Amino acid sequence: MSKDTFLKGALILTVAGIIVKVIGSVNRILLSRLLGGEGIGLYQMAYPIYLLALSISSAGIPVAISILIAEKIALGDYRGANRVFRISLAVLAATGIIFTFLLYYGANWLVEYQFVRDPRAYYAIAALAPAIFFVTILSSYRGYFQGLQLMTPTAVSQIVEQLLRVVTMIVLAYLLMPYGLEYAAAGASFGAGPGAAAGLLVLIYYYWRQRREFQRKIAAQPDMRQESGFRIITRIVRLAFPVSLANIMLPVVSNIDLLIVPARLEVAGFTVEQATELFGYLTGMAVALINLPTILTASLAASLVPAVSEAYTLGNRARIYQRTATAMRISNLITIPAFVGMWLLATPISQMLYGTPNAGVPIAILSVGIVLLGIHQVTTGVLQGLGHTAIPLVNMVISAVVKVIMSWTLTAMPSLGIKGAAWASVADFGVAALLNMYFVYRYVGFSIDWKDTFKTMAATAVMGGIVLLVYDAIMTKTFSNTLATLAAIAAGGAVYGIVLLLVGGVSERDVQRIPRVGPDLARLLHTFRLLRR
């Protein structure tokens, strides 16, 4: 397997991410229709707890593996890279076993002490426990391949994992529905285990496939002083601990929603059942949809970590700046139009995907956070690649404090309710993104190119007008929300791309750098005089 370039690796992960998200979105739609708002609420009460336990056991170590292996490979130390992987794999196996048992036997305690307000969620929590062991081992292999800047194994394993997970979720939820909503939610939760096991088998296959070539490089390398196992573990912990805590902040934020939002909705005058349903609309439907446009930025961040680490190890600061600028520019090209399109079509999209318009308001509000979340993901990747893994953690803690205060205050207001919780999430994204940007400027010297950004905003403004015109025109003639929504999205995307080319928001060099199809696409666009040199 040949080493991926930075953009090629990001593209591979993006394609896989799109496939995974499409499968996941289909799953979310089917699951929402099968379980309803209340059943999704039960599922979402369990899932953040699973993510919290998983983040503690594995989230930081794969990033640390990626950084250290990229560093070793940049120096030609293949033997050292192999030692990093083997030691980290042993650590992850131990932590995976520990947290599997902690989650399974702690499920009843979480319900008993009212950390989870609805006791029916117990079964869903316990059903998620077996997945932790498989995912921790799987994540060690992904960190290994990403450190080598080989993104294909990660991409394939993600797709296989999601496919088996979704099939298991839907089948078990359907079969267990006659026994009660809580058992159906538990069946859906259990799907994470078989999915992770399948993804792990894929990565093991890729590992054995390239193992002989890697061993040949180890044998051919000159004698190099190797770090002791203790030092490797120390470096892994030093890098992984802040990243683990930063990743814990994601499920912590979800648990903040779990602990605060339903309770404060009750203060605002909603019943327990109504609060659970609104919680499902926000976290189970709106949040899942908002994450779709950031597939590319998440892929860029994952690809940036080893790429920046490699450049930093070699002392090539110009390459660090260039890769940061490229990633941020691509992020804005995707997230800005995604925000406007989702804001304008929030309710029609909710009706089309979930069969209810009730998630429209949370979707519209959270869409504001798409741009901020993209900036946060890219800047986190840059800072982690530079070895400053503690900075995103501190920034996320500060942003989480802001969210707690806003969520507690705004959600309890009868005039806001679930809208207050959504705005609190937007504030969380915004504070974390702005703080990260400050440190990226400090260490890399990079700041957003506002000239290019204004071109993107101009193209987005034209796109927004077209989206509204097309939706209203088709809805008036056909009264089909699905047809009108799909047509508006397609027309808006086409117009955005054309206007962006006309105003110079994308250059010939940008197009040619697209892996594989770039040169041919550039020639095609020149034929229609849509591309400047």
C-alpha positions as CSV (number, residue, x, y, z in Angstrom):
1,M,0.0,0.0,0.0
2,S,1.5,3.4,-1.0
3,K,1.5,6.3,1.4
4,D,-1.4,8.7,1.0
5,T,-0.8,12.4,0.5
6,F,-2.4,14.8,2.9
7,L,-5.3,15.7,0.6
8,K,-5.7,12.2,-0.8
9,G,-5.9,10.8,2.7
10,A,-8.5,13.4,3.6
11,L,-10.5,12.6,0.5
12,I,-10.4,8.9,1.2
13,L,-11.7,9.5,4.8
14,T,-14.3,11.9,3.4
15,V,-15.7,9.4,1.0
16,A,-15.8,6.8,3.7
17,G,-17.3,9.3,6.0
18,I,-20.1,10.2,3.5
19,I,-20.9,6.5,3.0
20,V,-20.9,5.9,6.8
21,K,-23.1,8.9,7.4
22,V,-25.5,8.0,4.6
23,I,-25.9,4.5,6.1
24,G,-26.2,6.1,9.6
25,S,-28.8,8.6,8.4
26,V,-30.9,5.8,6.8
27,N,-30.5,4.0,10.1
28,R,-31.5,7.1,12.1
29,I,-34.6,7.6,9.8
30,L,-35.7,4.0,10.1
31,L,-34.9,3.9,13.9
32,S,-36.8,7.2,14.4
33,R,-39.9,5.9,12.6
34,L,-39.6,2.5,14.5
35,L,-39.0,3.9,18.0
36,G,-40.5,7.3,17.7
37,G,-39.3,10.4,19.7
38,E,-39.6,8.6,23.0
39,G,-37.7,5.5,22.0
40,I,-34.9,7.7,20.4
41,G,-34.8,9.6,23.7
42,L,-34.2,6.3,25.6
43,Y,-31.5,5.4,23.1
44,Q,-29.8,8.8,23.4
45,M,-29.8,8.6,27.2
46,A,-27.6,5.5,26.9
47,Y,-25.3,6.4,24.0
48,P,-23.6,9.5,25.6
49,I,-22.6,7.3,28.6
50,Y,-21.1,4.8,26.3
51,L,-19.2,7.5,24.5
52,L,-17.9,8.8,27.8
53,A,-16.6,5.4,28.8
54,L,-15.2,4.8,25.4
55,S,-13.4,8.2,25.3
56,I,-11.7,7.4,28.7
57,S,-10.5,4.0,27.5
58,S,-9.4,4.7,24.0
59,A,-9.9,8.2,22.4
60,G,-6.6,9.8,23.2
61,I,-4.3,6.9,22.5
62,P,-5.0,6.5,18.7
63,V,-4.1,10.2,18.2
64,A,-0.9,9.7,20.3
65,I,-0.1,6.6,18.2
66,S,-0.6,8.6,15.0
67,I,1.7,11.4,16.2
68,L,4.5,9.2,17.4
69,I,4.4,6.8,14.4
70,A,4.4,9.8,12.0
71,E,7.4,11.2,13.8
72,K,9.3,7.8,13.7
73,I,8.6,7.3,10.0
74,A,9.7,10.9,9.2
75,L,13.1,9.9,10.8
76,G,13.2,6.6,9.0
77,D,12.8,4.6,12.3
78,Y,10.4,1.8,11.2
79,R,11.5,-0.4,14.2
80,G,10.5,2.4,16.6
81,A,7.2,2.9,14.8
82,N,6.4,-0.8,15.3
83,R,7.3,-0.7,19.0
84,V,5.0,2.3,19.5
85,F,2.1,0.3,18.0
86,R,2.7,-3.0,19.9
87,I,3.0,-1.2,23.3
88,S,-0.1,0.9,22.7
89,L,-2.1,-2.1,21.6
90,A,-1.4,-3.8,24.9
91,V,-2.4,-0.7,26.8
92,L,-5.7,-0.4,24.9
93,A,-6.6,-4.1,25.4
94,A,-6.3,-3.7,29.1
95,T,-8.3,-0.5,29.3
96,G,-11.0,-1.9,27.0
97,I,-11.6,-4.9,29.3
98,I,-11.8,-2.7,32.4
99,F,-14.3,-0.2,30.9
100,T,-16.4,-2.9,29.4
101,F,-17.1,-4.4,32.9
102,L,-17.4,-0.9,34.5
103,L,-20.2,0.1,32.1
104,Y,-22.0,-3.2,32.3
105,Y,-22.1,-3.4,36.1
106,G,-22.5,0.4,36.6
107,A,-25.7,0.7,34.5
108,N,-28.0,0.0,37.4
109,W,-26.0,2.4,39.6
110,L,-26.6,5.2,37.0
111,V,-30.3,4.7,37.1
112,E,-30.5,4.2,40.8
113,Y,-28.8,7.5,41.6
114,Q,-30.8,9.4,39.0
115,F,-27.9,10.2,36.7
116,V,-30.3,8.8,34.1
117,R,-33.8,10.0,34.9
118,D,-35.8,7.4,33.0
119,P,-35.2,3.9,34.4
120,R,-36.2,2.3,31.1
121,A,-32.8,3.3,29.7
122,Y,-31.0,0.7,31.9
123,Y,-31.2,-2.0,29.3
124,A,-29.9,0.2,26.5
125,I,-26.8,1.2,28.7
126,A,-26.0,-2.4,29.6
127,A,-26.4,-3.5,25.9
128,L,-23.7,-1.1,24.8
129,A,-21.0,-2.5,27.2
130,P,-19.6,-5.3,25.0
131,A,-18.8,-2.9,22.2
132,I,-16.1,-1.0,24.2
133,F,-13.5,-3.8,24.1
134,F,-13.8,-4.2,20.4
135,V,-13.7,-0.5,19.6
136,T,-10.6,0.1,21.8
137,I,-8.6,-2.6,20.0
138,L,-10.0,-1.3,16.6
139,S,-8.9,2.3,17.4
140,S,-5.3,1.2,18.1
141,Y,-5.1,-0.2,14.6
142,R,-6.6,2.9,13.1
143,G,-4.1,5.1,14.9
144,Y,-1.3,2.9,13.6
145,F,-2.4,3.2,9.9
146,Q,-3.1,6.9,10.2
147,G,0.4,7.4,11.6
148,L,1.7,5.8,8.5
149,Q,-0.6,8.1,6.5
150,L,-2.5,5.1,5.1
151,M,-6.1,6.1,5.3
152,T,-7.7,3.3,3.2
153,P,-7.7,0.7,6.0
154,T,-9.5,3.1,8.3
155,A,-12.0,4.0,5.6
156,V,-12.9,0.4,4.7
157,S,-13.2,-0.6,8.3
158,Q,-15.5,2.3,9.0
159,I,-17.8,1.3,6.3
160,V,-17.9,-2.4,7.3
161,E,-18.4,-1.5,10.9
162,Q,-21.3,0.8,10.2
163,L,-23.0,-1.6,7.8
164,L,-23.1,-4.5,10.3
165,R,-23.9,-2.1,13.2
166,V,-26.9,-0.7,11.4
167,V,-28.3,-4.1,10.2
168,T,-28.0,-5.4,13.8
169,M,-29.6,-2.3,15.3
170,I,-32.7,-2.3,13.0
171,V,-33.2,-6.1,13.1
172,L,-33.0,-6.3,16.9
173,A,-35.1,-3.2,17.5
174,Y,-37.8,-4.6,15.3
175,L,-37.7,-8.1,16.8
176,L,-37.7,-6.7,20.4
177,M,-40.4,-4.0,19.9
178,P,-43.3,-6.4,20.9
179,Y,-41.6,-6.8,24.3
180,G,-41.6,-3.1,25.1
181,L,-40.0,0.2,24.0
182,E,-37.1,-0.2,26.4
183,Y,-36.1,-3.6,25.0
184,A,-36.3,-2.3,21.4
185,A,-34.0,0.6,22.4
186,A,-31.6,-1.9,24.0
187,G,-31.6,-4.0,20.8
188,A,-30.6,-0.9,18.9
189,S,-27.8,-0.1,21.3
190,F,-26.4,-3.6,21.1
191,G,-25.6,-3.2,17.4
192,A,-22.4,-1.3,18.2
193,G,-20.7,-4.5,19.4
194,P,-20.9,-6.7,16.3
195,G,-20.2,-3.7,14.1
196,A,-16.9,-2.9,16.0
197,A,-15.9,-6.6,15.8
198,A,-16.3,-6.6,12.0
199,G,-14.3,-3.4,11.6
200,L,-11.5,-4.9,13.7
201,L,-11.3,-7.9,11.5
202,V,-10.9,-5.7,8.5
203,L,-8.0,-3.8,10.1
204,I,-6.3,-7.0,11.2
205,Y,-6.4,-8.2,7.5
206,Y,-4.8,-4.9,6.3
207,Y,-2.2,-5.2,9.1
208,W,-1.1,-8.7,8.0
209,R,-1.2,-7.7,4.4
210,Q,1.4,-4.9,4.8
211,R,3.3,-6.6,7.7
212,R,5.9,-8.3,5.4
213,E,6.9,-5.1,3.6
214,F,7.1,-3.2,6.9
215,Q,9.4,-5.9,8.4
216,R,11.6,-5.6,5.3
217,K,12.0,-1.9,5.9
218,I,12.8,-2.6,9.6
219,A,15.5,-5.1,8.5
220,A,17.0,-2.7,6.0
221,Q,17.2,0.4,8.3
222,P,20.5,1.2,10.0
223,D,21.0,0.7,13.7
224,M,19.2,3.4,15.5
225,R,18.9,4.0,19.3
226,Q,15.4,2.8,20.4
227,E,13.4,4.4,23.1
228,S,12.7,2.2,26.1
229,G,9.2,0.8,26.6
230,F,8.8,3.0,29.7
231,R,9.6,6.2,27.7
232,I,7.2,5.2,24.9
233,I,4.4,4.7,27.4
234,T,5.3,8.0,29.1
235,R,5.1,9.8,25.8
236,I,1.9,8.1,24.8
237,V,0.4,9.1,28.2
238,R,1.6,12.7,27.9
239,L,0.1,13.1,24.5
240,A,-2.9,10.9,25.0
241,F,-4.1,12.2,28.3
242,P,-5.1,15.7,27.2
243,V,-6.6,14.3,24.0
244,S,-8.5,11.7,26.0
245,L,-9.9,14.4,28.2
246,A,-10.7,16.6,25.2
247,N,-12.5,13.8,23.6
248,I,-14.3,13.1,26.9
249,M,-15.6,16.6,26.6
250,L,-17.8,15.5,23.7
251,P,-19.7,12.9,25.6
252,V,-19.5,15.1,28.7
253,V,-21.3,17.8,26.7
254,S,-23.9,15.1,25.7
255,N,-24.2,14.1,29.3
256,I,-24.7,17.8,30.2
257,D,-27.6,17.8,27.9
258,L,-28.8,14.5,29.4
259,L,-28.6,15.9,33.0
260,I,-29.8,19.4,32.3
261,V,-32.1,19.6,29.3
262,P,-34.9,17.2,30.3
263,A,-34.9,18.5,33.9
264,R,-35.0,22.1,32.9
265,L,-37.7,21.4,30.3
266,E,-39.8,20.1,33.2
267,V,-39.1,23.4,35.0
268,A,-40.3,25.2,31.9
269,G,-43.7,23.4,32.2
270,F,-43.3,20.2,30.1
271,T,-44.1,16.7,31.4
272,V,-41.5,14.0,31.6
273,E,-42.7,12.4,28.4
274,Q,-42.7,15.7,26.6
275,A,-39.3,16.5,27.8
276,T,-38.0,13.1,26.7
277,E,-39.5,13.6,23.2
278,L,-38.0,17.1,22.8
279,F,-34.7,15.8,24.0
280,G,-34.9,13.1,21.2
281,Y,-35.6,15.8,18.6
282,L,-32.6,17.8,19.7
283,T,-29.9,15.1,20.3
284,G,-31.3,12.2,18.3
285,M,-32.4,14.0,15.1
286,A,-30.9,17.6,14.9
287,V,-27.4,16.9,16.2
288,A,-27.1,13.8,14.0
289,L,-28.0,15.9,10.9
290,I,-25.8,18.8,11.8
291,N,-22.8,16.5,11.9
292,L,-23.2,15.6,8.2
293,P,-21.6,18.7,6.7
294,T,-18.6,18.3,8.9
295,I,-17.6,14.9,7.5
296,L,-14.9,16.6,5.4
297,T,-13.6,18.8,8.2
298,A,-13.3,15.8,10.5
299,S,-11.4,13.9,7.8
300,L,-9.1,16.9,7.3
301,A,-8.4,17.0,11.0
302,A,-7.6,13.3,11.1
303,S,-5.3,13.7,8.1
304,L,-3.7,16.8,9.5
305,V,-2.4,15.2,12.7
306,P,0.2,12.9,11.1
307,A,0.9,15.4,8.2
308,V,1.6,18.3,10.6
309,S,3.6,16.0,13.0
310,E,5.8,14.9,10.1
311,A,6.4,18.4,8.9
312,Y,7.1,19.6,12.5
313,T,9.6,16.8,13.1
314,L,11.5,17.8,9.9
315,G,11.3,21.5,10.9
316,N,9.4,22.5,7.8
317,R,7.2,25.3,9.1
318,A,6.2,26.5,5.6
319,R,4.6,23.2,5.0
320,I,2.7,23.4,8.3
321,Y,1.3,26.8,7.3
322,Q,0.4,25.6,3.8
323,R,-1.5,22.5,5.1
324,T,-3.3,24.6,7.7
325,A,-4.4,27.2,5.2
326,T,-5.5,24.5,2.7
327,A,-7.6,22.7,5.3
328,M,-9.2,25.8,6.6
329,R,-10.1,27.1,3.2
330,I,-11.7,23.8,2.2
331,S,-13.6,23.8,5.5
332,N,-15.1,27.2,4.8
333,L,-16.0,26.2,1.2
334,I,-18.1,23.4,2.6
335,T,-19.5,24.6,5.9
336,I,-20.6,28.1,5.0
337,P,-23.1,27.0,2.3
338,A,-24.1,24.0,4.4
339,F,-25.1,26.3,7.2
340,V,-27.2,28.6,5.1
341,G,-28.9,25.7,3.2
342,M,-29.8,23.9,6.4
343,W,-31.0,27.1,8.1
344,L,-33.4,27.8,5.2
345,L,-34.6,24.2,4.7
346,A,-34.6,23.0,8.3
347,T,-38.3,22.2,8.7
348,P,-38.7,20.7,5.2
349,I,-35.6,18.5,5.8
350,S,-37.0,17.4,9.2
351,Q,-40.3,16.4,7.5
352,M,-38.6,14.7,4.7
353,L,-36.1,12.6,6.7
354,Y,-37.9,12.0,10.0
355,G,-41.5,12.3,9.1
356,T,-42.1,15.1,11.5
357,P,-41.5,18.9,11.3
358,N,-40.9,19.1,15.0
359,A,-37.1,18.8,14.7
360,G,-37.0,21.8,12.3
361,V,-36.4,24.4,15.0
362,P,-33.4,22.7,16.7
363,I,-32.0,21.9,13.2
364,A,-32.2,25.6,12.2
365,I,-30.5,26.8,15.3
366,L,-27.8,24.2,15.4
367,S,-27.0,24.9,11.7
368,V,-25.3,28.1,12.9
369,G,-22.7,25.9,14.6
370,I,-21.7,24.0,11.4
371,V,-19.1,26.7,10.4
372,L,-17.8,26.9,14.0
373,L,-17.6,23.2,14.4
374,G,-15.6,22.9,11.1
375,I,-13.1,25.5,12.3
376,H,-12.8,23.8,15.7
377,Q,-12.1,20.4,14.1
378,V,-9.4,21.7,11.7
379,T,-7.6,23.8,14.3
380,T,-7.7,20.9,16.8
381,G,-6.0,18.7,14.2
382,V,-3.3,21.3,13.7
383,L,-2.6,21.8,17.4
384,Q,-2.5,18.1,18.1
385,G,-0.1,17.5,15.2
386,L,2.2,20.2,16.7
387,G,2.2,18.3,20.0
388,H,0.1,20.9,21.8
389,T,-2.5,18.4,22.8
390,A,-3.5,20.1,26.0
391,I,-4.6,23.3,24.4
392,P,-7.9,22.0,22.7
393,L,-8.7,20.4,26.1
394,V,-8.5,23.7,28.0
395,N,-10.5,25.5,25.3
396,M,-13.2,22.8,25.4
397,V,-13.5,23.0,29.2
398,I,-14.0,26.8,28.9
399,S,-16.6,26.4,26.2
400,A,-18.4,23.6,28.2
401,V,-18.7,26.0,31.2
402,V,-20.3,28.5,28.9
403,K,-22.7,25.9,27.6
404,V,-23.7,24.7,31.1
405,I,-24.6,28.2,32.2
406,M,-26.5,29.0,29.0
407,S,-28.3,25.6,28.9
408,W,-29.4,25.8,32.6
409,T,-30.7,29.3,32.1
410,L,-32.2,29.3,28.7
411,T,-33.8,25.8,28.6
412,A,-36.0,26.6,31.7
413,M,-37.5,29.7,30.0
414,P,-41.0,28.7,28.7
415,S,-40.5,31.0,25.7
416,L,-37.4,29.1,24.6
417,G,-37.4,25.6,26.0
418,I,-35.5,23.3,23.6
419,K,-34.4,26.3,21.5
420,G,-32.4,27.5,24.5
421,A,-30.6,24.2,24.7
422,A,-29.8,24.4,21.0
423,W,-28.4,28.0,21.3
424,A,-26.2,26.8,24.2
425,S,-24.7,24.2,21.9
426,V,-23.9,26.8,19.3
427,A,-22.2,28.9,21.9
428,D,-20.2,25.9,22.9
429,F,-18.9,25.4,19.4
430,G,-18.1,29.1,18.9
431,V,-16.1,29.6,22.1
432,A,-14.0,26.5,21.4
433,A,-13.4,27.5,17.8
434,L,-12.3,31.1,18.6
435,L,-9.9,30.0,21.3
436,N,-8.3,27.4,19.0
437,M,-7.9,29.9,16.3
438,Y,-6.0,32.2,18.6
439,F,-3.4,29.5,19.4
440,V,-3.1,28.4,15.8
441,Y,-2.2,32.0,14.9
442,R,0.2,32.1,17.8
443,Y,2.1,28.9,16.8
444,V,1.7,28.8,13.0
445,G,1.0,32.4,12.2
446,F,-2.1,31.5,10.3
447,S,-5.3,33.6,10.2
448,I,-8.4,33.2,8.0
449,D,-8.1,34.8,4.5
450,W,-11.1,37.1,4.6
451,K,-10.9,37.9,0.9
452,D,-11.5,34.3,0.0
453,T,-14.1,34.0,2.7
454,F,-16.1,36.9,1.3
455,K,-16.1,35.2,-2.1
456,T,-17.5,32.1,-0.5
457,M,-20.2,34.2,1.4
458,A,-21.2,35.9,-1.9
459,A,-21.7,32.6,-3.7
460,T,-23.6,31.3,-0.7
461,A,-25.9,34.4,-0.7
462,V,-26.9,33.7,-4.3
463,M,-27.3,30.0,-3.5
464,G,-29.7,30.9,-0.6
465,G,-32.0,32.9,-2.9
466,I,-32.1,30.1,-5.4
467,V,-32.9,27.6,-2.7
468,L,-35.9,29.5,-1.5
469,L,-37.2,30.2,-5.1
470,V,-37.0,26.6,-6.2
471,Y,-38.5,25.2,-3.0
472,D,-41.5,27.6,-3.1
473,A,-42.0,27.1,-6.9
474,I,-42.1,23.3,-6.8
475,M,-44.0,23.1,-3.5
476,T,-46.7,25.4,-5.0
477,K,-47.1,23.2,-8.1
478,T,-46.7,19.7,-6.7
479,F,-47.3,20.0,-2.9
480,S,-44.5,17.4,-2.5
481,N,-42.2,18.5,0.3
482,T,-39.7,15.7,-0.5
483,L,-39.5,16.7,-4.2
484,A,-39.3,20.4,-3.5
485,T,-36.6,19.9,-0.8
486,L,-34.4,17.7,-3.0
487,A,-34.8,20.0,-6.0
488,A,-33.9,23.1,-3.9
489,I,-30.8,21.3,-2.5
490,A,-29.7,20.2,-6.0
491,A,-30.3,23.6,-7.6
492,G,-28.6,25.5,-4.7
493,G,-25.5,23.3,-4.9
494,A,-25.2,23.7,-8.6
495,V,-25.6,27.5,-8.4
496,Y,-23.2,27.8,-5.5
497,G,-20.5,25.9,-7.5
498,I,-21.0,28.0,-10.6
499,V,-21.0,31.4,-8.8
500,L,-18.0,30.4,-6.7
501,L,-16.0,29.7,-10.0
502,L,-17.2,33.0,-11.5
503,V,-16.1,35.2,-8.6
504,G,-12.8,33.4,-8.3
505,G,-13.4,31.6,-5.1
506,V,-11.8,28.5,-6.6
507,S,-8.6,28.7,-8.7
508,E,-7.2,26.4,-11.3
509,R,-4.5,25.3,-8.8
510,D,-7.2,24.4,-6.3
511,V,-9.0,22.1,-8.8
512,Q,-5.8,20.5,-10.1
513,R,-4.8,19.5,-6.5
514,I,-8.0,17.4,-6.2
515,P,-6.6,13.8,-6.1
516,R,-7.1,11.7,-9.3
517,V,-9.8,13.8,-11.0
518,G,-8.2,17.3,-10.5
519,P,-6.4,17.8,-13.9
520,D,-9.3,16.4,-16.0
521,L,-11.8,18.5,-14.1
522,A,-9.7,21.6,-14.6
523,R,-9.6,21.1,-18.3
524,L,-13.4,20.5,-18.4
525,L,-14.1,23.7,-16.5
526,H,-11.7,25.7,-18.8
527,T,-13.8,24.4,-21.8
528,F,-16.8,26.2,-20.3
529,R,-14.7,29.2,-19.2
530,L,-15.7,28.7,-15.6
531,L,-12.1,28.6,-14.2
532,R,-9.5,31.3,-13.9
533,R,-5.8,30.5,-14.2
